[in-house]
Amino acid sequence: MRLVRSFLCALAFLTRIPVPGRWSRFDENDFRRSIYWFPLIGLLLGAILGLLWYLLRGFLAATVLAALLLGVSVCLTGGLHLDGLMDTTDGVYGGRSREERLAFMKDSHVGAFGVIAVVLILIFKYSLYTQISFNLLPYLVAAPVLGRQVLVWAQVVFPYARKQGIGSLFSIYGNYKMLMITTGISLFLLVALLKLTGVGIFMAALLFFYLIAGWLSRLLGGLTGDTYGALCELTEILVLLIGVLLGGRFQ
């Protein structure tokens, strides 16, 4: 029962996939335990995109299919992480002090920096989706896995910058047992999808995470739910970009 509730909590939080009403009331423990499912939710999202590409590749031009994949990915997540990216960019570039940056990020209005960031990210992701082939298909599936693993790393390794906020629901700062278990799951999935290349991409994502998350933490005095979303989006881009640069090869 607890496993089901924690899985559905992760599904409801990270996606817009409907959850039965009687299972949709979650408590603090459900949110905390749901973290274990984050890499597998990423696998589910990647598998949906991969299956969609596989089924429609013979009927649609690459550019049209890429636009469809982009639209479906946004609909599946409800733009949750894109919203975090916009708010993070507004805060980082709009404020001069920690307090100003956090205030900009909390403002419900989107600023020019946020709009520019989300447009660039969507264009970049669309251009990468146009390159998807059978060789690149494992990268398409792997990208959301690492994107959701980064959410765990961010919450465990770095303190929460606010006293309250949606990210504080999980309260897993310093829970290295959870970090190790989810990291092991993600690494297993990356190796299953990309063999030894998956290990290299995993390490690249880990290094990328520490560089960006460390920089954001210094600016904000910790991380927030918005920065989690930004890290997720940027990590997905990184995985897809590496795949394109490698020509879809893996071994």
C-alpha positions in Angstrom: 0.0 0.0 0.0 2.8 2.4 0.9 4.7 1.6 -2.3 1.6 2.3 -4.4 0.9 5.6 -2.6 4.5 6.8 -2.9 4.6 5.8 -6.6 1.3 7.6 -7.3 2.6 10.7 -5.3 5.7 10.8 -7.6 3.5 10.3 -10.7 1.1 13.1 -9.6 3.8 15.5 -8.7 6.1 15.0 -11.7 3.5 14.5 -14.4 0.0 15.3 -15.4 -0.9 11.7 -15.8 -4.3 11.2 -14.0 -4.2 9.6 -10.6 -7.4 8.0 -9.2 -9.2 10.4 -6.9 -9.1 8.1 -3.8 -5.3 7.8 -4.1 -4.7 11.5 -4.7 -4.5 12.6 -1.0 -0.9 12.5 0.1 0.9 13.3 3.4 4.4 14.3 4.2 5.6 10.7 4.3 4.2 10.0 0.9 6.1 12.9 -0.6 9.3 11.8 1.1 9.1 8.2 0.0 8.0 9.2 -3.5 11.6 10.3 -4.2 12.6 6.7 -4.6 10.4 6.6 -7.7 11.8 9.7 -9.4 14.2 7.8 -11.8 11.5 5.4 -12.8 9.0 8.2 -13.5 11.7 9.6 -15.7 12.0 6.2 -17.4 8.2 6.2 -17.9 8.3 9.7 -19.5 11.2 8.7 -21.8 9.5 5.4 -22.8 6.3 7.3 -23.8 8.3 9.7 -26.0 10.4 6.8 -27.4 7.3 4.8 -28.2 5.6 7.8 -29.8 8.7 8.3 -32.1 8.8 4.6 -33.0 5.1 4.5 -34.0 5.0 7.7 -36.0 8.5 7.8 -37.5 7.2 6.4 -40.8 4.2 8.8 -41.1 5.6 12.2 -40.1 8.6 14.3 -41.3 11.3 14.6 -38.7 10.5 18.3 -38.0 6.8 17.6 -37.5 7.5 14.6 -35.3 10.0 16.7 -33.2 7.4 19.3 -32.6 4.9 16.6 -31.6 7.5 15.1 -29.2 8.1 18.5 -27.7 4.4 19.2 -27.2 3.8 15.8 -25.6 6.7 16.2 -23.3 5.4 19.6 -22.1 1.9 18.2 -21.7 3.1 15.2 -19.8 4.9 17.4 -17.2 2.5 20.3 -17.3 5.5 22.5 -18.0 6.5 22.1 -14.3 10.3 22.2 -14.9 10.1 24.9 -17.7 8.3 27.1 -15.2 11.1 26.6 -12.7 13.6 27.4 -15.5 11.8 30.7 -16.2 11.6 31.7 -12.6 15.3 30.8 -11.9 16.5 32.8 -14.9 14.4 35.8 -13.8 15.8 35.6 -10.3 19.5 35.1 -11.3 19.6 37.9 -13.9 17.0 40.2 -12.4 18.2 40.5 -8.8 21.4 41.8 -7.3 21.2 40.3 -3.8 20.1 37.0 -2.5 16.8 38.5 -1.2 16.1 40.2 -4.5 16.8 37.1 -6.5 14.5 35.0 -4.3 11.8 37.7 -4.5 12.0 37.7 -8.4 11.7 33.9 -8.4 8.6 34.0 -6.2 6.9 36.6 -8.3 4.1 35.0 -10.4 4.8 37.4 -13.3 7.3 36.1 -15.9 10.0 38.6 -16.8 11.9 39.1 -20.0 14.8 36.9 -18.9 12.5 34.0 -18.2 10.8 34.3 -21.6 14.1 34.4 -23.4 15.4 31.3 -21.5 12.3 29.2 -22.1 12.2 30.1 -25.8 15.9 29.2 -26.2 15.5 25.9 -24.3 12.5 24.9 -26.4 14.2 25.7 -29.6 17.3 23.8 -28.5 15.3 20.8 -27.4 13.2 20.8 -30.6 16.4 20.9 -32.7 17.8 17.9 -30.8 14.5 16.0 -31.3 14.7 16.5 -35.0 17.9 14.4 -34.9 16.3 11.4 -33.2 17.0 8.1 -35.0 17.1 4.4 -33.9 20.6 5.0 -32.6 19.6 8.1 -30.6 16.4 6.5 -29.3 18.1 5.3 -26.0 19.3 8.8 -25.4 15.7 10.1 -25.7 14.7 7.6 -23.0 17.7 8.2 -20.8 17.4 12.0 -20.8 14.3 12.2 -18.5 15.8 9.5 -16.2 18.9 11.7 -15.4 16.7 14.8 -15.4 14.7 13.3 -12.5 17.8 11.9 -10.7 19.2 15.4 -10.6 16.1 16.5 -8.6 17.1 14.0 -5.9 20.8 15.1 -5.9 19.7 18.7 -5.6 17.4 18.1 -2.7 19.8 15.9 -0.7 23.1 17.7 -1.3 22.1 21.3 -1.1 19.9 23.0 1.6 16.6 24.6 0.7 16.9 28.3 0.3 13.5 29.2 1.7 11.7 28.5 4.9 8.7 27.4 2.9 7.9 26.3 -0.6 6.8 23.4 -2.8 10.3 21.9 -2.7 10.3 21.8 1.1 7.5 19.2 1.0 10.0 16.5 0.4 12.4 17.4 3.3 15.2 15.0 2.3 18.3 17.3 2.8 21.2 15.1 4.0 19.4 11.8 3.3 22.3 10.1 1.6 20.8 6.7 1.8 18.0 7.9 -0.5 20.6 9.5 -2.7 22.6 6.3 -3.0 19.6 4.1 -3.8 18.2 6.4 -6.5 21.6 7.0 -7.9 22.1 3.2 -8.2 18.7 2.9 -9.9 19.6 5.6 -12.4 23.0 4.2 -13.1 21.6 0.8 -13.7 19.0 2.2 -16.2 21.7 4.3 -18.0 23.9 1.2 -18.4 20.9 -0.9 -19.6 20.1 1.7 -22.2 23.6 2.8 -23.3 26.0 0.2 -22.0 29.4 1.7 -20.9 28.5 5.0 -22.7 25.8 5.3 -20.1 28.4 5.5 -17.3 30.2 8.3 -19.1 27.0 10.3 -19.6 26.1 9.7 -16.0 29.4 11.1 -14.8 29.1 14.1 -17.2 25.6 14.8 -15.8 27.0 14.5 -12.2 29.8 17.0 -12.9 27.4 19.3 -14.7 25.0 19.2 -11.8 27.7 20.1 -9.2 28.9 23.0 -11.3 25.5 24.5 -12.0 23.8 23.7 -8.6 26.9 24.9 -6.7 26.8 28.2 -8.6 23.1 28.6 -7.9 23.5 27.7 -4.3 26.1 30.4 -3.8 23.8 33.0 -5.4 20.7 32.0 -3.5 22.0 30.6 -0.2 20.7 27.1 -1.2 18.4 25.8 -3.9 14.6 26.1 -4.4 11.9 24.2 -6.3 12.5 26.5 -9.3 16.1 25.7 -9.5 15.3 22.0 -9.3 13.2 22.4 -12.4 15.9 24.4 -14.2 18.5 21.7 -13.4 16.1 19.0 -14.7 15.6 20.8 -18.1 19.3 21.6 -18.5 20.3 18.0 -17.7 17.9 16.6 -20.3 19.4 19.0 -22.9 22.9 17.8 -21.9 22.1 14.1 -22.4 20.5 14.7 -25.8 23.3 16.9 -26.9 25.9 14.3 -26.0 24.0 11.7 -27.9 23.9 14.0 -31.0 27.6 14.7 -30.7 28.4 11.0 -30.5 26.2 10.4 -33.5 24.0 8.1 -31.5 26.8 5.7 -31.0 27.2 3.8 -27.7 29.1 0.8 -26.5 
